[in-house]
Amino acid sequence: MKNYDWIVVGGGITGAALSYELAIKGFQVLLLEKTATPDNATRYSYGGLAYWSGTSELTRLLCQEGKAIHQSLSEELDTDTQFRELDLLLTIDPNDSPQVMADQYSRFANPPRLLSIEEACEIEPLLNRNAIAAALTVPHGHINPEKTAQGYIEAFRRAGGEVQIAPVTELLRVGDQIQGVKTPDSIYHAANTVVCAGGLSRGLLKAAGIDIRLYFTHAEMIEIPSVNFRLQTIVMPADTKRFQLEAKASTPEIEPLWNESGHEPVPPILDASIVQFIDGSLRIGQISRVITDPDAKVASANSEAAIRAAVQKVLPAVEKVPGSWHNCLVAFSNNSLPVVGAISNLEGVYVFSGFTNPLVFVPPLAKHFANWATGQEDQIIAQLSPVS
């Protein structure tokens, strides 16, 4: 039976980027993805690159590195990631104070600029001027996340990496060591296994007796085929409630509920957002729900109606365009930082998950992780390593 240096569990942007970076370091790497047609958070991502949003020395550095990587990533991977730069428009609700909202963004590396209603509508003519009190704007990056992940996987294959389509059902634990993984039909052995399974990471680790402060939301959005109008910006609310939801859902008081199925410890939120891709298609959303069962079912018709009502209030052009509702799991941590590195007191197992700003942070952290895997010291990985 073949043994690998590394098994990477999960073929979204996290697993794809990390597999590639490990392979070009000369490791024998197996990437396992549960389905041939991805149905994960990468697949339904907006594709935004908030590399202006660093708030600490660590996150500012990762934003700088992430921006530099994306600017040359198409060439490196020999694929078109559709990287571009455009304005992000953060709408301010009529019930909120524009200046108070602007002040809340002052801690970011590149704080957004406050706009009047007139200025906001000049930047985004499709905006409903009666639905906002003002807006904020900042230069923003954008990619096609599916094409980027696939580009990483194809480059990984060219570097000698192996891809298998099969769900990982179990981490092979022998004492204080993980020696590989099981799928429904096979067993794969490796010196090192890294879990990059997004919202499924928590359950997979938990089943192996590994407790990590990783969580997940059920995220819902609507995908709309190419339309005959063109947005000039990405539109999102300035008061983004998803981060508040994640903070509430990961408090010590709620922690015990995550070990039981069926709880919804905090109410869902809706952030009215819309992004248009280069091909003219749209993704609008998003509802985020905290339900401790990863397989929980959601009433899609009610969710779609709620998303459409919220988004068309700000951008009436989307009112009648047909689309399809989708949902996926989105991983997050208890401190807005990803969980990356070795698990203490165990050998052969690592985590690369919980990214709040994944498309910016994953590419540089995959490089840092791969360098660290060769034996180099890395202070960034040391800061993010989980505690079991």
C-alpha angles and dihedrals in degrees: 000000000000118000122206133205090223137014114198115201112208133033102216121110091290097053094037094053094042093048090052095048092048092048095052088053088063101258123141101242134186118196116201120197121178099222136030090224107049117232098178140114091278090056092056099034121129089229095230123157109206095186089150092066106080113134102177137038089262098048093042090054092049090049091053092048092045093052092049092050095049092051090063102023096101089058094044094050095036090233136103107251088179091235113182140150124237139150123283111215115204109196120215117215118237088242093058130079111246093211094047089050092048090051090055089062095050092096094065122102091244107022116210118250120246115241132193119234090261093050092047092052091049089056093043110025093184092063119115103238091199093060098061140056092204138314142233125226136195135164109267137185127231137191138169099257095199093052091045094052091046090048090055091049094050091048088048091054091049088053090057100267123146126225125199125183107221136111115251107234100177144011109231104238122185110177108305095346135084108214101180141300143284127226125185091271108021149034120223123195127206140161088233134026123190121193113220096158099128112210091005093057095087095055094044092051093042091054088057091052094259117135114200128165093245122131140170143217128210102239121199129195142156122241115209124192121235113309133201096244130072127220116214094204145022107258123210135150118267089220097061107190098190093082091051089050092052092049092052093045095054101050119125090248092060096038095093091057091063089068091062129064124239103031124133099189097176131030119260122258134211123213108190103224138155134187130178123209126216091262090058097254120134138217116198130180158031136211116162120197129186106215115155093216109082090203096051116139122231130204097250097189093057092045094050092050091050093049093048093048093051097044098043089053088066098030110026092184091080094056100105105017111122121239145150129255119232137175137194141167119267119197124220139169134224096259107036090255123108121253105239132162144027125344112237119245092016132088128217099017131102139169130223105173147092097078115171091182098029105160091054100038102037100068096052094039091050088057092047091048093050092049089048090050089060089059100266118138113247122185093194094058089045090057093051102041113125126238115226 
